[in-house]
Amino acid sequence: MRLYLKYFSIHLKSVMEYKTSFLLTAIGQGMTTLFSFISMYFLFNRFGNVEGYTFNQVLLCFSTIFMSFALAECFGRGFDRFSAIISNGEFDRIMLRPRNEIIQVLGSKIEFSRIGRLTQAVIIFVYGIVTCGVEWTIGKILTLTLMILGGVCLFFSLFMIYAAICFFTVEGLEFMNIFTDGGREIAQYPLNIYSKWVLKFFTFIVPLAFVNYYPYLYLINKVSENTILYMISPVCAIFFIVPAFCLWKIGVRHYKSTGS
Amino acid sequence: MISYWSFFKIRFINGLQYRAAAYAGVVTQFAWGFMYIMLYHSFYRSNPSAISMNISELSSYIWLQQSFLALFMTWFLDEEIFESISSGNVAYEMCRPLNIYNMWFAKNCAIRVSRAILRCFPILIFASFLPETYKFYGPASIYSFMLFLISVVIGTMVVVAYCMLIYIFTFYTISSVGIRMTMVMTADFFAGGLVPLPLLPEYLTKFIYLSPFAAMQNTPFRIYTGGIPVNEAVKSIILQLFWAVVLILVGKFILSRAIKRVIVQGG
């Protein structure tokens, strides 16, 4: 952990050497969130509701996902560069050092520019909480915290799986985007507005529904029985990190240097 | 002219080599297309009275968008050009007895066209066999199809000319990421990349339709689906042509200014 903090401060210092550039990048990053927010607003402006959900209710969903994605991205983007680390042989060096490989890979890139995205996510999040009309109780606050935590773990695991696959393919696989960026897009809305199989897929294969849908139903008072189960459902998403970690371990064992 | 054409050919053939990546891309784009159509369907179901673009038109629009992503998305930028500008290698390019704007323009067109050709057919063919309302429908008429083809070509030119501006602004900053993201996101939204333009409120689209952004993907796709009827299509194509010329001229002008004051940072 201390090593990671060291990496963290080095990256922070290097970014701060170019303050204007950093600021511009952060603003640019923020635009992504801003424009998705605007397009969503216009859609609701035209249609009024989607499957009975109002704009402010969906906003809560949207902002929790954006929050967790921005947080996961901030720390997990090192995995994104992983195909480069493998193909230029840098991973050999990492393996030689007597430290945990994951921390070194993560430390290779920490994206502070995502702070722009994170700030906007926080603003929308606060706005969503204030306007969604949910009466906040201790249980609900706890659930919301779990949702964000679960979301961070889930996206983080997905980034890790993406990197682990690079052990076998060397190249990064573009279709993993369906689960990371696509997951973020799709989970902006409660999952039951899509076809049934989408909800099933994101319950049993990628547990996205456990951060976005089931606990969310509890938040907006749509469940009447077994509330406890809905409340703690994000825990399933946290456990998703276990298979991701296993895959990573298998990958490391399978690793053959590219030799360059 | 011949030299620019050969630049185009080199890049085009080079681009066709990445077939595996293209097939992976096809799968991804298919999933995205599905997702968007499902999303709009549930909006349509929730309030059928507010529809401003009927459902078959919407499905065709989404599939066209996904299959021609490489042609019309402003974020398909050539990393090599950014590299050469920030590393100073651009000096070599400037030594050549060629117009740098035309050269980059030709290269960019080639990359986009080669990528789009590899990707569009599998998506469109597969999508036209999907069940009703999800499927990719045929063109509104044979005329609109022909106008669509013309409009795609001009639309691509508008997009490339816009991207050239992004490259050129890189001359003025050391790190281009900020400007790049801002310009890309703006174009993406106003061109109808996030939400098809007819679904936006009218007080905005009034202006957007006149802007260069609408000339990018909105015009060709909506000519195809019949959203822009044939008699108006000619007008929109002329507008596209206008924007293509304006953007190219502006780009050439700024580039000539930028080159005069370019300082190559050693290396």
Interface residues (C-beta under 8 A of the other chain):
Chain A: Y18 S21 L23 L24 T25 A26 I27 G28 Q29 M31 T32 L34 F35 S36 I38 S39 F42 L43 N45 R46 F47 G48 N49 V50 E51 G52 S113 E171 L173 E174 F175 N177 I178 G182 E185 I186 Y189 I193 Y194 S195 V198
Chain B: A21 A24 G25 V27 T28 A31 W32 M35 M38 L39 S42 F43 Y44 R45 S46 N47 A50 S52 T173 I174 S175 V177 G178 I179 R180 M181 T182 M185 T186 D188 F189 L194 V195 L199 L200 P201 L204
